[in-house]
């Protein structure tokens, strides 16, 4: 099921055999060492992924119970005898150690990820152009038509959230997936409308192609992007850039921290709009009467 891990598992079994039994000094010991390595490799193929499961352990126990391993005591150097343990005991030890090591690794990854987001938000707070956010908020406030948010991929999901948040505070808004503009959605646009683009790279081909046609409709184009002087920003009437290097995301660009920064910019934008509109709890309740929030903002 996971052939790419079989070689690693074979090597792991080989190393374990050498560690616990020493280097084989006859053909029989060499044969047993290779058998152990092959059994460990075959166990790896039982489950999808590189981590063992209970069925892997049960399989190894049944196949390797006949093998005995000797371990040199490492805590007390005065002990001269060698401890003899069964394969099942050895597996219990190694699996417990692996789980503890994996837990530590996961904790380290979680802490690093959260710290990275916090650091990026701190940098954004120190570098964000507040006047740009205020300018975009003013345009959205004075829009006499409809506000359309657009994006593709993860930025598109943020775009959906923007449209939903704007609608809930009384700004008529809807989301259009970037690819749909070229398939009839351009007909929705009129001169008083605003199109708010969300794009991390600011150079997505589908969005740039759509903007060529959107701008012909004489609408206002606003954008939230991750790079200054990208093509989307140059095509926009107003643009907010949160500036994030791809090196700050997993594997050099998997959307993660960039989404956090997009959401932070959107939150700031919505907060300004709530203040500018002097939105009351009753007015918000009128747009959002349902659910827990509806009960929270109800006067009843």
C-alpha positions as CSV (number, residue, x, y, z in Angstrom):
1,X,0.0,0.0,0.0
2,X,3.0,2.3,0.5
3,X,5.9,0.9,-1.5
4,X,7.9,4.1,-1.1
5,X,8.2,3.4,2.7
6,X,9.3,-0.3,2.4
7,X,12.9,0.5,1.8
8,X,13.0,2.8,4.8
9,X,11.3,0.1,6.9
10,X,13.8,-2.5,5.7
11,X,16.7,-0.3,6.7
12,X,15.0,0.3,10.1
13,X,14.7,-3.4,10.7
14,X,18.3,-4.0,9.6
15,X,19.6,-1.2,12.0
16,X,17.5,-2.6,14.9
17,X,18.9,-6.1,14.3
18,X,22.4,-4.8,14.2
19,X,21.9,-2.7,17.3
20,X,20.4,-5.4,19.4
21,X,22.3,-8.5,18.2
22,X,25.6,-7.0,16.9
23,X,27.1,-7.7,13.5
24,X,26.4,-11.3,12.4
25,X,29.5,-13.5,12.5
26,X,28.1,-16.6,10.7
27,X,25.6,-17.3,7.9
28,X,22.8,-18.3,10.2
29,X,22.9,-14.9,12.0
30,X,23.2,-13.1,8.7
31,X,20.1,-14.9,7.4
32,X,18.1,-14.1,10.5
33,X,19.1,-10.5,10.3
34,X,17.9,-10.2,6.7
35,X,14.7,-12.1,7.7
36,X,14.0,-9.5,10.4
37,X,14.6,-6.6,8.0
38,X,12.2,-8.2,5.4
39,X,9.5,-8.8,7.9
40,X,9.6,-5.2,9.1
41,X,9.5,-4.0,5.5
42,X,6.5,-6.2,4.7
43,X,4.7,-4.9,7.8
44,X,5.1,-1.3,6.4
45,X,3.0,-2.4,3.3
46,X,0.0,-3.3,5.4
47,X,-1.2,0.3,6.0
48,X,-1.3,3.5,4.0
49,X,1.3,5.9,5.2
50,X,4.6,5.6,7.0
51,X,3.4,5.3,10.6
52,X,2.6,1.9,12.1
53,X,-0.8,0.9,13.2
54,X,-2.0,-1.9,15.6
55,X,-2.3,-4.4,12.8
56,X,1.4,-3.7,11.9
57,X,2.4,-4.4,15.5
58,X,0.3,-7.6,15.7
59,X,1.8,-8.8,12.5
60,X,5.3,-8.1,13.7
61,X,4.7,-9.8,17.0
62,X,3.4,-13.0,15.3
63,X,6.3,-13.1,12.8
64,X,9.1,-12.1,15.1
65,X,8.2,-13.7,18.4
66,X,10.8,-16.5,17.8
67,X,13.6,-13.9,17.7
68,X,15.3,-12.7,20.8
69,X,17.3,-9.5,21.2
70,X,19.9,-8.6,23.7
71,X,20.2,-5.0,25.0
72,X,23.2,-3.6,26.8
73,X,22.0,-1.7,29.9
74,X,22.9,1.9,29.4
75,X,21.8,3.5,32.7
76,X,24.1,1.5,35.0
77,X,27.6,1.0,33.5
78,X,28.6,-1.3,36.4
79,X,26.1,-4.0,35.3
80,X,28.0,-6.6,33.2
81,X,25.1,-8.9,32.4
82,X,23.0,-8.5,29.3
83,X,19.2,-8.1,29.4
84,X,17.2,-10.5,27.4
85,X,13.8,-9.4,26.1
86,X,11.2,-10.8,23.8
87,X,10.2,-9.2,20.5
88,X,6.8,-8.1,21.9
89,X,8.5,-6.2,24.7
90,X,10.9,-4.6,22.2
91,X,8.0,-3.5,20.1
92,X,6.1,-2.1,23.1
93,X,9.2,0.0,23.9
94,X,9.9,1.2,20.4
95,X,6.3,2.1,19.6
96,X,6.0,4.0,22.9
97,X,9.2,5.9,22.1
98,X,7.9,6.6,18.5
99,X,4.6,7.9,19.8
100,X,6.4,10.2,22.3
101,X,8.8,11.4,19.6
102,X,5.9,12.1,17.2
103,X,4.0,14.0,19.9
104,X,7.0,16.1,20.6
105,X,7.4,16.7,16.9
106,X,3.8,17.7,16.4
107,X,4.0,20.1,19.4
108,X,7.0,21.7,17.8
109,X,5.3,22.0,14.4
110,X,2.2,23.5,16.0
111,X,4.1,26.0,18.1
112,X,6.3,27.0,15.1
113,X,3.2,27.4,12.8
114,X,1.3,29.6,15.4
115,X,4.4,31.6,16.1
116,X,4.9,32.2,12.4
117,X,1.4,33.5,12.0
118,X,1.8,35.8,15.1
119,X,5.1,37.2,13.7
120,X,3.5,37.8,10.3
121,X,0.5,39.6,11.9
122,X,2.9,41.7,14.0
123,X,4.8,42.7,10.8
124,X,1.5,43.5,9.1
125,X,0.4,45.6,12.0
126,X,3.6,47.6,11.8
127,X,3.7,48.0,8.0
128,X,0.0,48.1,6.8
129,X,-1.0,51.3,5.0
130,X,-4.0,52.4,7.0
131,X,-4.9,55.1,4.5
132,X,-5.3,52.4,1.8
133,X,-7.7,50.5,4.0
134,X,-9.6,53.7,4.8
135,X,-9.7,54.6,1.1
136,X,-11.2,51.2,0.1
137,X,-13.7,51.4,3.0
138,X,-14.8,54.8,1.8
139,X,-15.3,53.5,-1.7
140,X,-17.4,50.5,-0.4
141,X,-19.4,52.9,1.8
142,X,-20.3,55.2,-1.1
143,X,-20.9,52.4,-3.7
144,X,-24.2,53.1,-5.4
145,X,-24.4,49.7,-7.1
146,X,-23.4,46.2,-5.9
147,X,-20.1,45.0,-4.5
148,X,-18.8,41.8,-6.1
149,X,-15.9,39.9,-4.4
150,X,-13.9,37.5,-6.5
151,X,-11.0,35.1,-6.2
152,X,-9.9,31.6,-6.9
153,X,-8.5,28.8,-4.8
154,X,-8.1,29.6,-1.1
155,X,-8.3,33.3,-1.9
156,X,-11.7,32.6,-3.4
157,X,-12.8,31.2,-0.1
158,X,-11.7,34.3,1.7
159,X,-13.6,36.3,-1.0
160,X,-16.8,34.4,-0.1
161,X,-16.3,35.3,3.5
162,X,-15.8,39.0,2.6
163,X,-19.1,39.1,0.7
164,X,-20.9,37.4,3.5
165,X,-19.5,39.9,6.1
166,X,-20.3,42.9,4.0
167,X,-23.9,41.7,3.5
168,X,-24.4,41.2,7.2
169,X,-23.5,44.9,7.9
170,X,-25.7,46.2,5.2
171,X,-23.5,46.5,2.1
172,X,-25.1,44.6,-0.8
173,X,-22.5,42.1,-1.9
174,X,-22.0,38.7,-3.5
175,X,-19.2,36.4,-4.5
176,X,-18.3,35.5,-8.1
177,X,-15.7,32.8,-8.6
178,X,-13.0,34.2,-10.8
179,X,-13.5,31.6,-13.6
180,X,-17.2,32.3,-13.9
181,X,-16.7,35.9,-15.1
182,X,-15.8,34.6,-18.5
183,X,-18.9,32.4,-18.6
184,X,-21.7,34.9,-18.4
185,X,-21.2,36.6,-15.0
186,X,-19.9,39.7,-16.7
187,X,-23.5,40.5,-17.4
188,X,-24.1,41.3,-13.8
189,X,-21.8,44.4,-13.9
190,X,-22.9,48.0,-14.3
191,X,-21.1,51.3,-14.0
192,X,-21.8,51.9,-10.3
193,X,-20.6,48.5,-9.2
194,X,-17.3,47.6,-7.4
195,X,-15.3,44.4,-7.9
196,X,-13.1,43.5,-4.9
197,X,-10.3,41.0,-5.9
198,X,-8.6,38.7,-3.4
199,X,-5.3,37.2,-4.7
200,X,-2.1,36.3,-2.8
201,X,0.2,36.3,-5.8
202,X,-1.7,39.1,-7.7
203,X,-0.7,37.4,-10.9
204,X,-3.2,34.6,-11.3
205,X,-3.9,34.1,-15.0
206,X,-7.7,33.5,-14.6
207,X,-8.1,36.7,-12.6
208,X,-6.0,38.8,-15.0
209,X,-8.0,37.5,-18.0
210,X,-11.2,38.4,-16.2
211,X,-10.0,41.9,-15.2
212,X,-9.3,42.7,-18.9
213,X,-13.1,42.4,-19.5
214,X,-14.2,43.7,-16.1
215,X,-12.5,47.0,-16.6
216,X,-14.3,47.5,-19.9
217,X,-17.5,47.7,-17.9
218,X,-16.2,50.9,-16.3
219,X,-16.6,49.5,-12.7
220,X,-14.3,50.3,-9.8
221,X,-11.7,47.6,-9.2
222,X,-10.3,47.1,-5.6
223,X,-7.9,44.4,-4.5
224,X,-6.2,42.7,-1.5
225,X,-2.9,41.1,-2.6
226,X,0.3,39.8,-1.1
227,X,2.9,41.4,-3.4
228,X,3.5,45.1,-4.3
229,X,3.5,46.0,-8.0
230,X,1.8,42.7,-9.0
231,X,-0.4,42.8,-12.1
232,X,-3.7,42.8,-10.1
233,X,-2.5,45.8,-8.0
234,X,-1.5,47.7,-11.2
235,X,-5.0,47.1,-12.6
236,X,-6.8,48.3,-9.5
237,X,-8.1,51.7,-8.5
238,X,-7.1,51.0,-4.9
239,X,-5.0,48.1,-3.5
240,X,-4.1,46.8,-0.1
241,X,-0.8,44.8,0.1
242,X,0.0,42.7,3.1
243,X,3.4,41.6,1.8
244,X,4.3,38.0,2.6
245,X,7.2,36.0,1.1
246,X,6.4,32.5,-0.1
247,X,9.3,31.3,2.1
248,X,7.1,32.0,5.1
249,X,4.7,29.2,4.1
250,X,5.1,25.4,4.0
251,X,7.1,24.1,1.1
252,X,7.7,27.6,-0.1
253,X,4.1,28.7,-0.8
254,X,1.3,26.4,0.4
255,X,-1.5,28.8,1.5
256,X,-1.5,29.1,5.2
257,X,-0.1,32.3,6.8
258,X,-1.2,34.3,3.7
259,X,-4.8,33.3,4.5
260,X,-4.4,34.5,8.0
261,X,-3.2,37.9,6.7
262,X,-6.0,38.2,4.2
263,X,-8.5,37.6,6.9
264,X,-6.8,40.2,9.2
265,X,-7.0,42.8,6.4
266,X,-10.7,41.9,5.9
267,X,-11.4,42.2,9.6
268,X,-9.8,45.6,9.7
269,X,-11.8,46.7,6.7
270,X,-15.1,45.4,8.1
271,X,-14.3,47.1,11.5
272,X,-13.8,50.4,9.7
273,X,-17.1,50.0,7.8
274,X,-19.0,49.2,11.0
275,X,-17.7,52.4,12.5
276,X,-18.3,54.5,9.4
277,X,-21.9,53.2,9.1
278,X,-22.4,53.7,12.8
279,X,-24.1,50.3,12.7
280,X,-26.3,49.5,15.7
281,X,-27.0,46.2,17.3
282,X,-30.6,46.4,16.1
283,X,-29.5,47.1,12.5
284,X,-27.2,44.1,12.6
285,X,-30.0,42.0,14.1
286,X,-32.2,43.0,11.2
287,X,-29.7,41.5,8.8
288,X,-28.9,38.5,11.0
289,X,-31.9,37.5,13.0
290,X,-31.1,33.7,13.1
291,X,-28.8,31.5,15.1
292,X,-26.9,32.3,18.2
293,X,-25.9,35.7,17.0
294,X,-29.6,36.5,16.3
295,X,-30.5,35.7,19.9
296,X,-27.4,37.6,21.2
297,X,-28.4,40.8,19.3
298,X,-32.1,40.5,19.9
299,X,-33.7,43.0,22.3
300,X,-36.1,40.3,23.5
